[in-house]
């Protein structure tokens, strides 16, 4: 859950938001220990997002990489990020409450020397709702959890003459402790640019438990949704994957159709290597390309009842090793012939 309090006039605005992250698991509301900065400066925009933290992280990343940073471009990115998450993780998406499964965005910038804000929510397909303050007035905009109560509360503080920044901080502190909390990120936007203040503590007493762990059933967890590098854990046959690109990755496959153990894929471009324990109880190392096997101390030791080389071309063995091996084989041959009675004392 989140709370955002903004006080805007025609010359600029001050916006504050909390950093708490909450999650409802099996009907119990938990607070995450890791904070999340929900309001950020990206280009000439101040952007606040609420909802799925993973989606908002991707929104901030893609918009920061966008060459033409317009409000229309931001809207398209928000829609695309929500759709990407829904398609990648349908079970996780459907398990979340409607109020948090997507994201809602409040974005502000200066247009023609005046502060302008835009609100986009999934309820109306992220339609751009433009907010402009009439001359001579300061109007609060409040979003997120406790929006109605917080709007009334901050309005009361302002009517009693409290400065905008102090009214925002006191409002967020008043409603902190459960659904919202953490630190307060305060941002000022005017004709001089965007200024971000150091984090301000809410001084809250957290009244809900912190989340310390749990179980995920029939689900997928992935870092860096829609981008690289990423790690992914899945309940499908593809148990684990660590990828730096679409063609370069490490993957563990459950291999349920075989008596063998899970198989590890090492893939880079068109080259692929597989490792795993086979059904016969032996270890297999298979590659579509070359293998380099080395030892740091300069000695490669192979120990087995038998070593079989299924190759007609074995190169790179030092001449001294070949000569020594030939001499030993010759000695063994001679000993065998002596014992076999094929040589006589005179022949020696």
N, C-alpha and C positions, 0 to 999 in steps of 0.2 A: 504494500500500500504506500501511498505517497501523499504529500501535501505541498501545494505551491501557492504562495501569496504574492501578488504583484500589485503595485500601486503605480498607476500610469497617468501622466498628463501630456499635453501636446509637445512638451520639450524633451521628454524622456521618461524613464521608469526605473524603479527598483524592484527586483524580484528575488524572492528567497524560497528555498526548498530544503527538505530534509534529506538524509542519506540512508535511512533505515530500509532494510530489505526484509520482508515477511513472506511466509509461505504457509499455506494451510495444508496439513497432512493428516489424513484420516479424521477430519473434522476438528483438528486442534491447530490453533494459530501459533506459529513459531517465529522468532526473530533470528535472522541470520547474523553471524558475527561480522562478516565482511561488509563494510559500507559500500554504497554505490552512489557516485556523484551523478545526480539526476539533471542538474542544470549546468550547461557548458557553453562556452564561447566557441563558435565555429564560423570563421570568416567574419562577416558583419552581422551575424545573427547570435542572439541569445536563445538557446533551445532548452526547454524542459520537457522531459518525457516520463510517463508513468505507464505501468503495465509490466510486461515481461522484460526483465533486465537484459537478457540475452539479445532480444530483438532491438532494444534501444542502443546497445553497444554497437551493433551492426549498423544502425541508422547513423550514429555519430561518425563511425569509420567511413562509410560510403559517402556521406555528405562532405566530410573533410577532404575526400579525394576527388570530389566533383569539381570540374573546372568552372562551370557556370553555377554559382551558388545562388539560386533564386528560390522563392517560396514554392514555385511550381515544381522545381526539381526536388525539393525536400519532400513534397507530398508524394511524388512518384516513388521516391526511395522508401518512404514509410510504408506505402502499399506493397511494394515488392518485398520488403523485408518480412512483413507479416505473412504474405503468401508463401515465401520460401520456408519460413518456420513451420507453417501449417502443413505443407507438403512433406517436409523432411521428418517431422515428428507428429503425425496425426494423433497417436494415442495420448501423448503428453499434452498436446493442444486441447483435445477434448476433455481431458481430466481437470483442466483449470477452470475456475469460475469465469463467466463471461466478462466480468469487470476487469480481469487481469490477463486474459489469454492473448489479447492484442496489445497495442499501445495507443495512448492518446498523447498528442503533442501540442505544446504551447510555444510559439516562436515569435520573437520580436526583433525589429530592426528599425533603422531610421530611413524614412522616405521623404525626400524634399524638405529635410530639416525637421521633420516631425516623427514622433515615435508611433509605430504601427505594430499591432500584434495580430497574430493569426492563431486560431484554434482549429484543430482537426481531430476528429474522433471516429472510431469504427461504426458508431451508431448511425451515422449518415454517410457512410462510405468515404470518410475523410474529406468531406467538403470543406473548403477553405472559408472559415468565418472570420471576417476582418473586423478588428476592434480599433476604433479611433476615438480619442478623447476630445470633447468640445473645448474650445479655448476657455481658460480660466478655471478649469475644473480638474480635480484629481479623483480618479475612479479606481477602486480596488477590483482586481480579478482574482478569484480564488478557485483552484481546481484540486482534484484528488479526494482523498478520504476526509470526512468532516467538512466538505466544501461549504455547505449551507451554514453550519454553525460557525465556521471560521470566518466566513464573509460578514456575518453579523458581529462577531467579536472584534475583528479588525476595524470595522466601520465605527464601532463604539469608541475605540481607542483614538481614531483619527478625529472624531467629532469632539473629543476632549482635548484636542490640541497636541497629541503626541506626534513626533516626527515619524516620517514614513519608515525609515530603516528600523527604528526602535519598535514601532508597531508590528512590523513583520516578524522580528525576532521574538517578541513577547507572544504573538499569536501562535507561532510554531511551537514554542516552549509549552504553551498552555495545553496543546493537544498531543504532546509527546508522551511516550511511555508504553504504548502498545502497537497500534497500527502504524504510527509514524514516530520518528525520533532520530537518534544519531547526532550528527552535526548539522548545522545550518550553513548552506552555501548562499551568500548574498552577492548579487550582481547588479551593477548600475550601468544603464545605457542612456547616452545622450549624444549631443553633437560632437563631443570630445572623444567619443569611442566607447569601448566596453571595459569596465573595471571589475575585477573579481576580488572580493575580500577574502582574507584567510578564513578557514573554517571556524565557526562559532559553536561551542557546545550547547546542547539543549538543556543540560543539567537535569536530565530525566531520571526517573526511577523506573526501570523496565519492569512491567507487570506481567509479561508473558514469558514462557520458557524460551531459552535459546535452543536452536536446533543443533543436535550433536551427532546425528547420523541416522541411518535407517536403511530401508531396502527399496529397491526399484524392481518391479516385476513387469515383464513384457514391455520394456521401454528401451530407449536409445538415448545415450548421452554423448554430445559432441561439443567440442570447443570450437570457437571461431566459425560460427555458422555461415556458410556461403563463401568462405575464404580459406586460404592456406597460410601457414601450416595448420594442421588440426590433429586431434586425437579423438577416437570414437570407440565407445563401448556399446555393444548391441546384444539383444537377446535373440537375434537371428543366427544363422549358421556362421556368419562373419562376425566372430566374437569381438575382435579388437583390430583397430587399424590406426596407424600413425603415418600421415601423409604430408610430404612437403610440396607435392603437386599431383595432378591427376595421373601422371605416369611414373611417379617415384614414391613408393610407399612400402611399409612393412605391415603384414596382415596375418592374423591367426584365424584359421578357418576350422570350425568344429569337426568337419569331415564325418558327419553322422552316417553316411551310406557305406562306410568301410569299417573293418575291424581295426584299422590302424588308429593311432592317436591323432589329435588335432595336428594340422599341417601348418607350418610357417612359410609364408611367401615373402621373398625378398625381390621386389620388382623395381627396375630402373629402365625406363624406355622399353625396348623390345627384349631386354635381358631379364630372365627370371630364374631364381633359385628356390628350391623347396627342401625343407628339412622336416624330419619327423620320425617317430617310431613306427615301423611297419607291423602288419598283423602277425608276422612270423617272429616277432620279438627282436628285430634287428634295427639299427639306426640307418636311415637313408639320407644321403646328401646328393640331390639331383639338380643339375643346372642346364639351361639352354645355352649357356655361354661358357666362358673360361672360369677356372677356379684358381685362386692364389692361396696356398697354404704355407705359412711361414712360422718360424719360431724365433723369439727374440734373442735367445742365447746361442743361436746358430746351429742347433741340433734338433732335428725332427725325429722323434722316436715313435715307431709303430710296433705294437706288441700284439701278436695274435698267433693262433695255431697255424694259420696259413695266410699268406698274402698273395693275392692273385691280381695280376695286371692284365686287364682286358683291352690291350692296346698294342698295335704293331709299331708304334712310334713313341719311344720313351727317350726324351732328350734332357740335357742339362745335368747329367750325372758326371762328376769329376773323373778324369782319366785314372787318377790314383785309386779311386774306389773301384773302378772296373778292373784294373790290374790286380789289386788285392783280392777281389772276389774270384777272379779267374784262377789265381794261384791256389787259393783255398779249395776250389772245386777240383783242380787238378790233383792236389794232394789226397783229397777224399776218394777220387777215382782210383788212384794208385793203391790206396789202402784196401779198397774193395776188391781190386783185382788180385792183390796178394792173398787176401783171405779166401778168395774164390779159387785159388790154386792156379790162376791163369799165368802167373809169373813164377819162375824158378829162381833158386839162389844164384845160378849162373847168369840168369838174365839181369840180375841186379848189378 
